């Protein structure tokens, strides 16, 4: 039986989605200007393990800082 979402999200290793509900793609359509993730990262988020999610979040933050 799957664990309830509240139990999973309270887990110390849980990596929440960086989505801020400002889903606007860059001119070339490859990057979300709201969260900094690529289309591929967004599409793979639900199946990604926590380690991969952490890497995605870190890369997305770096992308957003570069665009400041």
Residue pairs with C-beta under 8 A, 6 or more apart in sequence:
8 14
9 16
13 50
14 50
15 50
15 53
15 54
15 57
17 35
17 45
18 35
18 36
18 37
18 56
18 57
18 60
18 61
19 34
19 35
20 34
20 35
21 34
22 33
22 34
22 35
23 32
23 34
24 32
24 33
24 34
25 31
25 32
25 33
25 39
26 32
26 33
29 39
30 38
30 39
31 37
31 38
31 39
31 63
32 38
32 39
32 42
33 67
35 42
35 60
35 64
36 59
36 60
36 61
36 62
36 63
36 64
37 45
37 56
37 59
37 60
41 56
41 59
41 60
44 52
45 53
45 56
48 56
